[in-house]
Amino acid sequence: MEEIRILAINPGSTSTKIAVYVNTNPVFIQTIRHTKEEIEKYDRVTDQFEFRKELILKELEDAEIRIDLIRIVMGRGGVIKPVESGVFEVNEKMLHDLRECVYGEHASNLGGLIAWDIAHSLPDAKAYITNPVVVDELEEIARISGHPLLPRRSIFHALNQKAVARQHAKSIMRKYEELNLVVVHLGGGITVGAHKHGRVVDVNQGLDGDGSFSPERSGTLPVGDLVRLCYSGKYSEKEVLKMITGQGGMVAYLGTNSAYEVEKRAAEGDAKAKLIYDAMAYQVAKEVGAMSTVLSCNVDGILITGGIAYDKYFVNQVISYVHRIAPVHVYPGEDEMKALAMNAIRVVKGEGKAKIYD
């Protein structure tokens, strides 16, 4: 296979990660940190476009990277309309939706915008995004919540879940599209997806919806009590939403979003820390069980990934509940940059075709 140079761009709220790959081999990786003061200068996320783009170009120049040799600029997918998984070529419609934050405002919106701008400044490059958090492959029955005004939505760690699932399939010499898998992403948010022959047919809405509580999200709450809390007059809408995302979960119970710190406190005899940590593992296991039933208990493997997957105590707690369902495989961490490069190469090799966003 010819050498394909890929620039991957992954904007986050306080950083911009960039990497250059030759095929799937990294030749340059850098994380550009942004101070609170720098970010607060801008009213909207998309106002940061020029600021972040110039920092990226400077880092590449300082590293003596020849950007004229780059063939693909792959941006982390932003908050666009719900789409199937895969690679999407950045087009005018996507640029409009990202720029205007039509479906939501998030730093990842800058990924497609900057990718397109850089690609169009190069002699022979194309811009793509892949597997944004709004990947939606839910079966219709999974959308039913219990009230027509509140349909269930698909918002999850699509990029990492899909990459790990494909990696696992390759390791056992099977195709991802042949397998039934339950994939667990353990991070600041926790999502558990039912992967049925290459499609995530059900998954908890891990941003501000349901599922296990996580280091900083509340997950599923007693809905009646939540409604009464909202109308108690004690909290504003903004405060309640913060309780659900940002100050929920472990933060609410223990004052920290560090799983490492909580595990350490538990090991040192902090009974409350142990209870909360064990409860989070318990709830994750319940989600695994639920997604297993979605697959009619015909599960080829349970895959555990994300940052907390490095914690053997927590992972073993989850495994103790679910090991009878299917073999459990642990893939600690998340390599989103490599996942971006892998998806670019799949298009080059013809293993997947770039889709049109419309």
N, C-alpha and C positions, 0 to 999 in steps of 0.2 A: 504493500500500500504506500502511495506517495505521502510525503510529509505534509500535513495540514497544520498550519499555525492558527491557534484559537486564542482569542482574548475573552476571558470570562469576567463578568462584572456583577457583584452582589452587594447592592446598597442596603445598609441597615440603618436603624434610627441614629446611632452614634458612630458608625464606621462605614467605610466602603472597602470591601474586599475585592482585590483584583488578582488575576493569575493569567499567565501565558503558558499554553500547552503546545507541544508538538505531538500531534495525535492525542494520546491520553497521558503523555509524559510531561510533568511540570518542569518548566525551565525558569519560571519566575513567579513568586507568590508574595503578596504584600497586603497588609491591612492598614488602611489609612484611618487614623482616629480623628474624630471631630469633637471639639469641646462643646459644652453646653452653650457657651457664649457665641460660638460660631453659628450653631444651629438656630439659636433664638433670634438671630438677625432677620430671619425669613418668616414671612407670615404663613406661607404654604410650603409643603414639601417640594412641590415642583418648581418653586422659586429657587431652589438650591441647585438647579440643573447646571448652570455655567460654573458655579463654585466647585461642584464635585467633578465635573468633566475636566476642568483645568488641572485639578489635583491629580487625576488619573494620568493625564498626558504628561505631567511633570515627572511623576514616578517612573513612567515608562522611559522617558528621555534620560533621567538620571541613571537608570539601570542599563542604558544603551540597548534598549529593545528596538529593533527595526519594525515599526508598526506597518510599514508599507508591505511587509511580507505576510501580514495577517489576512487570512481568508474568511474567517468567521468571527463575528463579535456576538457572544452569547450573553444576554442579560438575564438576571433573575426575574422571573415573571412577576408582574405587579397585580394589583387588584383590578381585574377586568371582569367582563361578564363570565358566568360559569362556562367552562369549556371542557372537552374531553382531554385526557392526558395526551402528551406528545409535544412535538416541536412546532412552534408557530413563527412564520416569517413576520417580522414587524412591518405593518403597512399603515396607510394613512388613518384607517378606522381605529386601529389600536393606539396609534399616537394620539389621536383625539381623546380617546377614552382615558388614557394614562395621564395626559396633560391636564385634562379638565376634572380628573378624579371622579368620573361619572359613577363608578361603582364603589368608590371608597378611596380614602387618602392614606397612603402608606409609603414609606421610604423605598420599598421595592418597585414602586411605579417608575422611579428614576432609571431602573435597570434597562428597560426597553427603550426609553427615550435617549439615554446616553449611548446605548449600543447602536441605535439607528444613526445617530449623528456622527459617531466615529466611523462606522462602516461606510457611510456616504462620503467621507473625506478621503477614503482609501481607494486605490486603483481597481482592486478586484476583491471586494469583501461584501458579505451579506450579514444582516442583523437578524437574530432570532431571540425568542424567549422559550422557556420550556417548563412544563409542569408547575404552573403557579399554584398558590394555595387554594385557588378557587376551582381547581380541577373537579369536575362533577360527572361521575359515572354511576350515580345512585340509581338503583332500580326504583320504579315508581312507588312500589309498596313501602320503600324506606323513607319516602318523603312525607308520609302521613304522620302527623305529630299527635293528633287528638283534637285539634281545632283548625279550621280552614284558614284562619287569619295568621296562623303561625306554622307554616310548613317547615320541615326539617331541611337544613342546608348543608352542603358539603364544603367545609373549610378545614383543611388539615395539612400536614407536612408532606404534601404530595411529592415534592422533589426527592426528599430523602427516602420516603417509604418506597417509591417506585425504584429508585436506584438500588436500594438494599435488596428488594425482591428480585430484581434482575441479576444482581451479583450472586445471590443465593442459588437461583436457578442455574446459573452458569457453573457454580461450584459442584453441583450434583449432576451436571451434564443433562439438564432438562431445559425446556423452554418455559419462560415465565407464563406464557399463554396456556400452558398445559396444567398449571398448578393451582391448587386452592391453598391460600396462605392467610394467616392472621399476622399482621405486622403492627408492632407496638413502637411508637416513637416516644421516648422519655426525655423531655426537655423542660423549658420554662412552661410550655404547654404540653399536654399529653394527648396523643390521638392514637386510636386503635382501629385499623381498617380491615375489612373483609375483602381480600383480593381473590376474585373468582375468575380464573382463566384470563388474567391480564387486565381485569377491570375492578376498580374499587366500588363494589356494589352497595356497601354500607360503611359508614364511618361516623364517629361522634364529631360534632361541630366543636372543634377544640379552641376556638378563639374566645367566644363569650357565650357558649351554648351549653353542651351537655358532656357527659362522660365523667371520668375520674377527676377529682381535684388534682392540682399540680402544684409545683413550687409557688406559682403566683396567680393561679386561676381557680375559681371555686367549683367549676364543673356543675353537675346536676345538683340543684337545690330543691328543698321542699317548696313547691310552687305557691301554695296558699300562704305560707309564712312569708315568702318573698313579696307577694302582693301586699300583704298587710304592712310589711316593713316599708315598702315604697310609699304607702299612704299614711304612714305614722306621723308625718310632718317633721321627723327628726333629720331626714337626709334629702339632699337634692338628687335629681336624676344623675348628675355627673358623679356624685359621691357613691350612689348605688352601683353604677356601671364600673366604677373603680374597685368596689368590693368584689365584683365578679371577675374583672380582668385587671391585674396589676397588683391589687392588694388582697386577693383572695387566697385560698389554699394554705400552704405552709406559712406564707407571710402573715396571714390573718391569725393563725393559731400560735405561731412561734416567733414572729417578727423577723424572719429571714427567708430569702428565696434560695439559699445555698443548701442543696441536698447534702453536700460534703459536711457542712457544719452541723446539720441535723443528725446525720449518721454518727458523727463524732460525739455529739451531746448524748445521744442514745447509748452509745458504747460506754460512756463515762457514768452512766447510771441515771440519766434524766428520764424519768418514767413518762412524762408527758411527750417529750420528743420522740421516744420510742413508739408510743401509742399512735401519734400522728403519722409517723413514717410508715409504720405497719399498716395503718388505715389506708394510706395512699397506695401501697402495694396491693392491699385487699381489693380496693376499688378498680385498680388496673386489671387484676385477675378477673373480676366480674365482667369487665368489658371484653376481655378475651373470650370468656365463656359465652357472652351474648353474640359476638361475631362468629364464634364457632357454630352456633345454632343457625345463623344466617347461611352458613355453608353446609347445612344439613349434617353437621358433625363429621363431614368428610374433609378433614384438614390434613394437608401434606406436611405442614410445618408451621411453627410459631416463631416469628423472628422478632428479636428485641434489639432496638437500636436507640440512638440518641445519647446525649451526654451522661444521663444518670445510669445508662447501661454499663458504665465503668464500675459502678458500685456493686460489688459482688453480693453484699448483704441484701440490698434491695432486690436485685435480680433473682437471688435464690428464694426470697420470700414469694415473689410472683410465681416462680417455677414450682414451688411447693404446692400451689393451688392448681396449676394447669398442666402439669407434666403428663397426666393420663390422657389428655386430649390428643396430643400429637408431639413429635420430637421438637424440642426447643433449641434454637440456635441464636447465639448472642453476637451482634455486630456493634460493638461500642462506638460512640461518637457519631458524627455526621460530617461527611465530606461533600458539601454542596458544590464547591468549586469543581471537584473532579466529576460530580454528577452532571454539571453543565457541560463539561468537555465531552463526557461519554455520550450524551445525547446529541451533541454536534456531530460526533464521529458516526453515530448510527445513521444520521441523514446522509453523510458523505458516502458511507458504505452501502447505502440503499436498504438498510435494515428497517428504516422508517422514513416516511415521506413528510416533508414540512407541510403543515396545514395552513389553511387560509382563515384568518380571523374576520368574521363579518357580522 
